[in-house]
Amino acid sequence: MSIRVTHVHGEHLAVAAAGTEILRYVYRPDPDPFESRKPYAHPLRTLAGHTVTGYRPNDHRWHKGLQMTASHLSGQNFWGGNSYVHGRGYLRLPERVGSMRHDGFPVLAAEDDRLTVAEDLVWVAHGGREWAREERGIVVHSVDEEAGSWALDWSIRLTNLRSEPLVFGSPTTAGREMAGYTGLQWRGPRDFTGGDVLAPGAGSGAGELMGSQSPWLAFTAEHDDVDARSTVVFAHAPENLDPAHAVHASHWFVRSRPFPTVAFSWAFFEEFRLPPGASFDYRYRVVIADGAWDEERIAAHLKGLAW
């Protein structure tokens, strides 16, 4: 199926298919630095037009659609909002909140049925020091009207610009149990609260899957206003789960209540260090689909999408 790409220079990229804007990638910084200014994808919609991301919900204003984050990075917070301090809880510490600066799109290639984007970013600590260089990839592909689905690939290559190691962690590595959120994070819309979560051969339910490992995890829910359900599938590229390649083991951070969220956590239970000048990379895939997909359908669909 053909797609239509629109670029509002300095603000956002948008992709439409089947008469619906299915993705808006916003790279213009949001106003509040406490929310950790960074690019994000919102809204994401199914081909039928149902929104599957939330933006600035009243419980966490720094949750914005689908975004790359790092909640605990050498004492800085690239997630946004309050910072967890062991023994004191969550504190408003604006001096810890960093940002990600968009420096350009070296690749912006729109084809009939595919959008390929390469983006240059710099991770900037509070106070202005440049800590890391990111090469990000965004690819929209596999728009399938018959299946009612499309795919978004998101890749990251991050290089340490400091003269000392970057230390990646999470609230769990800082002392809070089962709060390993960090990495690529999705915030679902309010009507996804209480939705169903499943993973291959691993049971179901957000509580059971919190902190688990698997090639993919899916979230399905029923919408408000319309008689419809949608499914969002989060999948690792094969090398992400290969200990010989990945910089650190990944685990799922997932909640269905009190709000819907999923993160590909790259430092759930233990910290990892990135030496000066060193790099790491991950690739992720998100499939957005109309309807409530079961494990068998998800597995078959993912198998048919080449990396």
GIQUI-V358072 format. One record per run of one state. SS is the DSSP state (~ for helix, > for strand, _ for the rest). FROM is the first residue (numbers start at 1). LEN is the number of residues. Records with the same first field share a line. If there is no record, write none. Layout:
SS = FROM-LEN ; FROM-LEN
//
This chain:
_ = 1-3 ; 9-3 ; 18-2 ; 27-6 ; 36-4 ; 46-5 ; 52-3 ; 58-2 ; 65-1 ; 70-2 ; 74-2 ; 78-5 ; 86-3 ; 92-2 ; 98-1 ; 111-4 ; 125-5 ; 145-4 ; 161-5 ; 170-13 ; 188-2 ; 193-3 ; 200-4 ; 205-1 ; 210-6 ; 223-6 ; 237-1 ; 242-9 ; 256-5 ; 266-6 ; 275-4 ; 291-4 ; 304-4
> = 4-5 ; 12-6 ; 20-7 ; 40-6 ; 51-1 ; 55-3 ; 60-5 ; 66-4 ; 72-2 ; 76-2 ; 83-3 ; 89-3 ; 97-1 ; 99-12 ; 115-10 ; 130-15 ; 149-12 ; 166-4 ; 183-5 ; 196-4 ; 204-1 ; 216-7 ; 229-8 ; 251-5 ; 261-5 ; 272-3 ; 279-12
~ = 33-3 ; 94-3 ; 190-3 ; 206-4 ; 238-4 ; 295-9
//
